[in-house]
């Protein structure tokens, strides 16, 4: 998309949230937003506290092990706070604007969301470092191995959420 005429527009008055690009088939923006909120935001809200608690337990139980992911629980706590703020911005600013079909006023909001995603990418790099690429030592106990699986899933979910935002949602809205 480049020219102003290529920008998505409300498909029709009275049908907010359905966008078209150059007369192409409409995109179900409200459906995509609902999917992102339910699949990713709510999943992070449910799973991240459990992952953080497990990280704290692993750190306490195995602190003397040189392979212990020391600092992981604190990192997950900080990540949870950043995600909570990002999700709040999406759910209270970006998504309501999308639902009413006002893509022309979203560039600033999307720039902010993109900056959040850059920060999340940095957080994921730290997560990989702290977990040594999600590869616990061979002799690591089950709880430690489970922690690495949970962290790998968190990264996968965050990457897919970010991909949907950038490659699908924002791509429709910003030239």
C-alpha positions in Angstrom: 0.0 0.0 0.0 1.4 3.4 -0.8 -1.0 6.0 -2.1 -3.7 7.5 0.0 -6.3 5.8 -2.2 -4.7 2.4 -1.2 -5.5 2.9 2.5 -8.2 0.7 4.0 -11.5 2.5 4.4 -14.7 1.6 6.3 -16.5 -0.8 4.0 -19.8 1.0 4.3 -21.5 3.4 6.7 -23.3 1.3 9.3 -20.8 -1.5 9.0 -17.9 -0.4 11.2 -14.9 -2.6 11.7 -15.1 -4.2 8.3 -12.3 -2.8 6.2 -11.5 -3.2 2.5 -8.3 -2.4 0.6 -8.8 -1.2 -3.0 -12.2 -2.9 -3.1 -10.8 -6.3 -2.1 -12.7 -8.7 0.1 -13.5 -7.2 3.5 -11.3 -8.1 6.5 -13.1 -9.1 9.7 -11.2 -6.7 12.0 -13.5 -7.3 15.0 -13.0 -11.0 14.6 -9.2 -10.7 14.5 -9.3 -8.3 17.5 -11.4 -10.8 19.4 -9.0 -13.6 18.5 -5.9 -11.6 19.6 -7.6 -10.7 22.9 -8.8 -14.2 23.7 -6.0 -16.3 22.3 -3.0 -14.1 23.3 -3.9 -11.5 26.0 -6.0 -13.8 28.1 -3.5 -16.7 27.7 -0.7 -14.4 28.9 -2.8 -13.3 31.8 -3.4 -16.9 32.8 -0.1 -18.5 32.1 2.5 -15.9 32.9 1.9 -15.8 36.7 2.2 -19.6 36.8 5.4 -19.5 34.8 6.8 -16.8 37.1 5.9 -18.8 40.3 7.6 -21.8 38.9 10.7 -19.8 38.0 10.8 -18.4 41.5 10.6 -22.0 42.9 13.3 -23.3 40.6 15.5 -20.4 41.6 15.0 -21.0 45.3 15.4 -24.8 45.1 18.4 -24.9 42.8 20.2 -21.6 43.5 23.5 -23.4 44.1 23.4 -25.1 40.7 25.6 -23.0 38.2 23.0 -23.7 35.5 20.1 -22.3 37.5 18.3 -19.5 35.6 18.9 -16.9 38.2 17.0 -13.8 37.6 14.3 -15.5 35.4 11.5 -14.9 37.9 12.3 -11.2 38.1 12.6 -10.9 34.4 9.2 -12.6 33.9 7.7 -10.2 36.5 9.0 -7.3 34.5 7.8 -8.8 31.2 4.3 -9.3 32.7 4.2 -5.6 33.7 5.2 -4.6 30.2 2.7 -6.9 28.6 -0.1 -5.7 30.9 0.6 -2.0 29.8 0.8 -3.0 26.1 -2.4 -5.0 26.3 -4.1 -2.1 28.1 -3.1 0.2 25.3 -4.4 -2.2 22.7 -7.7 -2.9 24.5 -8.5 0.6 25.5 -7.2 2.7 22.6 -6.3 0.7 19.4 -8.9 -2.0 19.4 -11.9 0.3 20.1 -10.8 2.6 17.2 -10.6 -0.5 14.9 -14.0 -1.7 16.0 -15.7 1.6 15.0 -13.8 1.6 11.7 -11.6 4.7 12.0 -8.3 3.5 10.4 -7.3 7.0 9.3 -6.4 8.2 12.8 -4.3 5.2 13.9 -0.8 5.9 12.7 0.5 7.3 16.0 -1.1 4.5 18.0 0.4 1.9 15.7 3.8 3.5 16.0 3.5 3.2 19.8 2.4 -0.4 19.5 5.4 -1.1 17.2 7.8 0.4 19.8 6.3 -1.9 22.4 7.0 -4.8 20.1 10.6 -3.8 19.8 10.8 -3.8 23.6 9.1 -7.2 23.8 11.7 -8.5 21.3 14.5 -7.4 23.6 12.7 -9.0 26.5 12.5 -12.3 24.5 16.2 -12.1 23.8 16.8 -11.9 27.6 14.4 -14.8 28.2 16.4 -16.9 25.7 19.6 -16.0 27.4 18.4 -16.7 30.9 17.1 -20.1 29.9 20.1 -20.9 27.7 17.9 -21.2 24.6 15.2 -23.2 26.6 17.6 -26.1 27.0 17.9 -27.2 30.6 20.8 -29.4 31.5 20.3 -33.1 31.0 20.1 -33.8 34.7 17.7 -30.9 35.4 14.7 -31.9 37.5 11.2 -32.1 35.9 10.1 -28.8 37.3 13.1 -27.0 35.7 12.4 -28.7 32.4 8.7 -27.8 32.6 9.8 -24.2 33.3 11.8 -24.2 30.0 8.8 -25.6 28.1 6.5 -22.9 29.5 9.1 -20.1 28.6 9.4 -21.5 25.1 5.6 -21.5 24.7 5.5 -17.9 26.0 8.0 -16.8 23.4 6.1 -18.7 20.6 2.8 -17.0 21.6 4.4 -13.6 21.8 6.0 -14.0 18.4 2.8 -15.1 16.8 0.8 -12.3 18.5 3.4 -9.8 17.2 3.3 -11.3 13.7 -0.5 -11.0 13.5 -0.3 -7.4 14.6 2.4 -6.5 12.1 1.7 -8.7 9.1 -2.1 -8.7 9.2 -3.6 -6.0 11.4 -1.2 -3.1 11.0 -0.5 -3.9 7.4 -4.1 -3.2 6.6 -4.1 0.1 8.3 -0.7 1.8 7.6 0.7 2.5 4.2 
